[in-house]
Amino acid sequence: RIAIGSLVAADAAAVDRAVQAARAARADWRGTPWPQRIAMLCRAADAIRRDRFEIAMGLVYEVGKSRLEAMGEVEESIDLIDYYCEQAEQAQHWQRPLRPGSATETGSDRLVPYGVFAVISPFNFPLALAVGMTSSALLAGNTVVWKPSPGAAFSAPALARAYREAGLPDGVFNFVAGDRDVGQALIEHPGVDGVAFTGSHEVGMAIARRMLAGAFARPVLAELGGKNAAFVTASADLDAAASGVARAAFGLSGQKCSSCSKVYVARALEREFLERLAAIAERLVVGDPTQARTFTGPVIDAAAAARFEQAVAQARADGRVVAGGRRLAAADAPELGERAENGAYLRPTIVAGLPPEHPVNRRELFVPLVSVQPYDALADAIDDSNRSALGLTSGIYCRDERELALYYDRIEAGVLYVNRASGATTGAWPGYQTFCGWKGSGTTGKGGLGPYYVTQFMREQSRTVAR
């Protein structure tokens, strides 16, 4: 094992000090002219840009990302700040005139910050998701108390350093480290005016219920995962479909909120599609993420490996494993040496023959495993996918416009991809796609990376002046 950094765990007293510091700084930060806030956040983006290679290598060790995935995350973080700042500038920070009530009255509408936002970010995109939530809250004029994933020993100090170098005043951005207890203390603090969270559906909904309690509801901006399905129709390009599904299902070892975990295939094409998908899966290199040829590294921890092993055992018992289904040992990857035993390196896995209600087809697993199901009618397949409580991303491969129209009309997901060989359900980028979860995948109906995200960190105020 390699030590890449250390964090001092906060306790309840430290959380309270952080929230109090944020509350003390909120009036001055709210009063800071928005062009100055934009300038500071742009300097933070420049600091990340300057250190991008060092930060990316830290993500390789921290999360087990491949070099390509790690560099992509850092570049996305930079683009997130740039894109949100561009939005704020174009909207003149969301201030606009209203119709005059009379010759002696003028009206204006503006969005103003809530106050103090708690931000809780996950392990899988420890920089990009933290940047997206914190920069939006700060740009909107809120002060922030941020709790990253407990394992963010490299990326968390790197982001804190970037904000410090950008010149944020004391108390505007506050960083507390720790486990679930620290997050709970932050959520329960009465000085928190809103929460931004990315993580599991179970935890996110518990946070939402907590923030709804009391004299008034406080906002919760949450992205809560998905059981993301792709559809391969009779008119599909099978090469594009197999490539897109493999990349979406097995990139980052299936540990993306948008990872593809189910594929509905027209029954006549099931065998051919499985053969092509299995051939790609077998070629993917699982190993040392510091090496350029590695497609994906280990999963994050022993709990993820246990979920994988349980799902594979269930699939073997009730269906069949078409490819993968095992954990690499030292003999499988000699270049890893002892690391093969210290980390969980899992082969990309394809299963088939499971009934629709099988747990593998219903639960979000967050591992490199995809289930393939045949269908006779596309509408029925879409309806079966929609039975999930989650609705984050989805993809389809078809060349028939009627099939595409049916898909658009019926699918219940916020992020849709059509015929993408680069990723059936993954690949959102700031300004090019939004990342909006429907149903249990989100709490607001609007998502990150898009034109409506920053405004959710503010509330509307109408001002009428008689003269």
Solvent accessible surface area in square Angstrom, and as a share of the most:
residue,aa,sasa,rsa
1,R,241,0.88
2,I,108,0.55
3,A,102,0.79
4,I,50,0.26
5,G,42,0.41
6,S,101,0.65
7,L,49,0.24
8,V,141,0.81
9,A,76,0.59
10,A,18,0.14
11,D,87,0.45
12,A,73,0.56
13,A,55,0.43
14,A,20,0.16
15,V,1,0.01
16,D,58,0.30
17,R,153,0.56
18,A,12,0.09
19,V,0,0.00
20,Q,91,0.40
21,A,37,0.29
22,A,0,0.00
23,R,62,0.23
24,A,85,0.66
25,A,12,0.10
26,R,87,0.32
27,A,74,0.58
28,D,114,0.59
29,W,2,0.01
30,R,119,0.43
31,G,58,0.55
32,T,24,0.14
33,P,71,0.45
34,W,50,0.18
35,P,71,0.45
36,Q,94,0.42
37,R,10,0.04
38,I,15,0.08
39,A,43,0.33
40,M,19,0.08
41,L,1,0.01
42,C,45,0.27
43,R,116,0.42
44,A,0,0.00
45,A,1,0.00
46,D,77,0.40
47,A,8,0.06
48,I,1,0.01
49,R,83,0.30
50,R,143,0.52
51,D,27,0.14
52,R,73,0.27
53,F,131,0.54
54,E,100,0.45
55,I,3,0.01
56,A,5,0.04
57,M,79,0.35
58,G,5,0.05
59,L,0,0.00
60,V,2,0.01
61,Y,97,0.37
62,E,23,0.10
63,V,6,0.04
64,G,7,0.07
65,K,1,0.00
66,S,7,0.05
67,R,107,0.39
68,L,145,0.72
69,E,37,0.17
70,A,0,0.00
71,M,50,0.22
72,G,27,0.26
73,E,2,0.01
74,V,0,0.00
75,E,61,0.27
76,E,23,0.10
77,S,0,0.00
78,I,4,0.02
79,D,51,0.27
80,L,5,0.02
81,I,0,0.00
82,D,52,0.27
83,Y,44,0.17
84,Y,2,0.01
85,C,5,0.03
86,E,90,0.41
87,Q,20,0.09
88,A,0,0.00
89,E,97,0.44
90,Q,135,0.60
91,A,35,0.27
92,Q,101,0.45
93,H,6,0.03
94,W,42,0.15
95,Q,80,0.36
96,R,165,0.60
97,P,113,0.71
98,L,77,0.38
99,R,225,0.82
100,P,93,0.58
101,G,63,0.61
102,S,57,0.36
103,A,113,0.88
104,T,79,0.46
105,E,57,0.26
106,T,69,0.40
107,G,13,0.13
108,S,25,0.16
109,D,17,0.09
110,R,51,0.19
111,L,38,0.19
112,V,17,0.10
113,P,13,0.08
114,Y,46,0.17
115,G,8,0.07
116,V,0,0.00
117,F,0,0.00
118,A,0,0.00
119,V,0,0.00
120,I,17,0.09
121,S,4,0.03
122,P,21,0.14
123,F,48,0.20
124,N,1,0.01
125,F,38,0.16
126,P,4,0.03
127,L,1,0.00
128,A,3,0.02
129,L,39,0.19
130,A,0,0.00
131,V,0,0.00
132,G,7,0.07
133,M,8,0.04
134,T,0,0.00
135,S,1,0.01
136,S,0,0.00
137,A,0,0.00
138,L,0,0.00
139,L,1,0.00
140,A,0,0.00
141,G,2,0.02
142,N,0,0.00
143,T,0,0.00
144,V,0,0.00
145,V,0,0.00
146,W,2,0.01
147,K,11,0.05
148,P,2,0.01
149,S,12,0.08
150,P,85,0.53
151,G,47,0.45
152,A,1,0.01
153,A,18,0.14
154,F,46,0.19
155,S,1,0.01
156,A,0,0.00
157,P,45,0.28
158,A,4,0.03
159,L,1,0.00
160,A,17,0.13
161,R,73,0.26
162,A,4,0.03
163,Y,2,0.01
164,R,163,0.59
165,E,85,0.38
166,A,1,0.01
167,G,42,0.40
168,L,22,0.11
169,P,65,0.41
170,D,140,0.73
171,G,15,0.14
172,V,1,0.01
173,F,31,0.13
174,N,20,0.10
175,F,66,0.27
176,V,10,0.06
177,A,8,0.06
178,G,10,0.10
179,D,76,0.39
180,R,181,0.66
181,D,108,0.56
182,V,10,0.06
183,G,7,0.06
184,Q,87,0.39
185,A,30,0.23
186,L,0,0.00
187,I,5,0.03
188,E,72,0.32
189,H,22,0.10
190,P,118,0.74
191,G,6,0.06
192,V,0,0.00
193,D,31,0.16
194,G,0,0.00
195,V,0,0.00
196,A,0,0.00
197,F,13,0.05
198,T,6,0.04
199,G,21,0.20
200,S,53,0.34
201,H,65,0.29
202,E,137,0.61
203,V,41,0.24
204,G,0,0.00
205,M,61,0.27
206,A,50,0.39
207,I,11,0.06
208,A,13,0.10
209,R,146,0.53
210,R,105,0.38
211,M,0,0.00
212,L,115,0.57
213,A,59,0.46
214,G,71,0.69
215,A,108,0.83
216,F,145,0.60
217,A,63,0.49
218,R,41,0.15
219,P,30,0.19
220,V,15,0.09
221,L,11,0.05
222,A,11,0.09
223,E,22,0.10
224,L,0,0.00
225,G,3,0.03
226,G,5,0.05
227,K,12,0.05
228,N,2,0.01
229,A,2,0.01
230,A,0,0.00
231,F,0,0.00
232,V,0,0.00
233,T,0,0.00
234,A,75,0.58
235,S,31,0.20
236,A,9,0.07
237,D,62,0.32
238,L,16,0.08
239,D,91,0.47
240,A,19,0.15
241,A,0,0.00
242,A,1,0.01
243,S,30,0.19
244,G,0,0.00
245,V,0,0.00
246,A,1,0.01
247,R,120,0.44
248,A,0,0.00
249,A,1,0.01
250,F,0,0.00
251,G,3,0.02
252,L,6,0.03
253,S,1,0.01
254,G,2,0.02
255,Q,1,0.01
256,K,30,0.13
257,C,13,0.08
258,S,8,0.05
259,S,11,0.07
260,C,2,0.01
261,S,17,0.11
262,K,2,0.01
263,V,0,0.00
264,Y,4,0.02
265,V,0,0.00
266,A,11,0.08
267,R,127,0.46
268,A,102,0.79
269,L,33,0.16
270,E,29,0.13
271,R,191,0.70
272,E,69,0.31
273,F,0,0.00
274,L,10,0.05
275,E,100,0.45
276,R,82,0.30
277,L,0,0.00
278,A,16,0.13
279,A,46,0.35
280,I,33,0.17
281,A,1,0.01
282,E,107,0.48
283,R,165,0.60
284,L,28,0.14
285,V,43,0.25
286,V,7,0.04
287,G,1,0.01
288,D,11,0.06
289,P,10,0.07
290,T,24,0.14
291,Q,90,0.40
292,A,81,0.63
293,R,158,0.58
294,T,11,0.07
295,F,50,0.21
296,T,3,0.02
297,G,1,0.01
298,P,22,0.14
299,V,7,0.04
300,I,58,0.29
301,D,73,0.38
302,A,82,0.63
303,A,59,0.46
304,A,1,0.00
305,A,3,0.03
306,A,55,0.43
307,R,82,0.30
308,F,2,0.01
309,E,86,0.39
310,Q,96,0.43
311,A,0,0.00
312,V,9,0.05
313,A,60,0.47
314,Q,47,0.21
315,A,0,0.00
316,R,136,0.50
317,A,83,0.65
318,D,78,0.41
319,G,26,0.25
320,R,116,0.42
321,V,32,0.18
322,V,49,0.28
323,A,6,0.04
324,G,23,0.22
325,G,9,0.08
326,R,119,0.43
327,R,95,0.35
328,L,12,0.06
329,A,46,0.36
330,A,38,0.30
331,A,94,0.73
332,D,69,0.36
333,A,5,0.04
334,P,102,0.64
335,E,90,0.40
336,L,5,0.03
337,G,35,0.34
338,E,141,0.63
339,R,83,0.30
340,A,1,0.00
341,E,109,0.49
342,N,73,0.38
343,G,19,0.18
344,A,6,0.05
345,Y,8,0.03
346,L,1,0.00
347,R,27,0.10
348,P,1,0.01
349,T,0,0.00
350,I,0,0.00
351,V,0,0.00
352,A,0,0.00
353,G,42,0.41
354,L,10,0.05
355,P,68,0.43
356,P,63,0.40
357,E,98,0.44
358,H,11,0.05
359,P,55,0.34
360,V,0,0.00
361,N,0,0.00
362,R,57,0.21
363,R,88,0.32
364,E,57,0.26
365,L,6,0.03
366,F,43,0.18
367,V,6,0.04
368,P,1,0.01
369,L,3,0.02
370,V,0,0.00
371,S,0,0.00
372,V,0,0.00
373,Q,11,0.05
374,P,41,0.26
375,Y,22,0.08
376,D,117,0.61
377,A,43,0.33
378,L,17,0.08
379,A,24,0.19
380,D,96,0.50
381,A,3,0.03
382,I,0,0.00
383,D,54,0.28
384,D,20,0.11
385,S,13,0.08
386,N,24,0.12
387,R,150,0.55
388,S,15,0.10
389,A,68,0.53
390,L,24,0.12
391,G,4,0.04
392,L,2,0.01
393,T,3,0.02
394,S,3,0.02
395,G,0,0.00
396,I,0,0.00
397,Y,2,0.01
398,C,4,0.03
399,R,166,0.60
400,D,36,0.19
401,E,130,0.58
402,R,193,0.70
403,E,35,0.16
404,L,28,0.14
405,A,60,0.47
406,L,54,0.27
407,Y,0,0.00
408,Y,119,0.45
409,D,120,0.62
410,R,90,0.33
411,I,11,0.05
412,E,66,0.30
413,A,7,0.05
414,G,21,0.21
415,V,6,0.04
416,L,59,0.29
417,Y,8,0.03
418,V,41,0.24
419,N,68,0.35
420,R,63,0.23
421,A,45,0.35
422,S,73,0.47
423,G,0,0.00
424,A,1,0.00
425,T,0,0.00
426,T,7,0.04
427,G,46,0.44
428,A,16,0.12
429,W,75,0.26
430,P,7,0.04
431,G,42,0.40
432,Y,173,0.66
433,Q,54,0.24
434,T,51,0.30
435,F,34,0.14
436,C,14,0.08
437,G,6,0.06
438,W,116,0.41
439,K,83,0.35
440,G,11,0.11
441,S,0,0.00
442,G,15,0.15
443,T,51,0.30
444,T,55,0.32
445,G,52,0.50
446,K,101,0.43
447,G,11,0.10
448,G,14,0.13
449,L,17,0.08
450,G,1,0.01
451,P,68,0.43
452,Y,128,0.49
453,Y,22,0.08
454,V,0,0.00
455,T,29,0.17
456,Q,26,0.11
457,F,0,0.00
458,M,9,0.04
459,R,121,0.44
460,E,121,0.54
461,Q,70,0.31
462,S,75,0.48
463,R,93,0.34
464,T,91,0.53
465,V,62,0.36
466,A,76,0.59
467,R,202,0.74
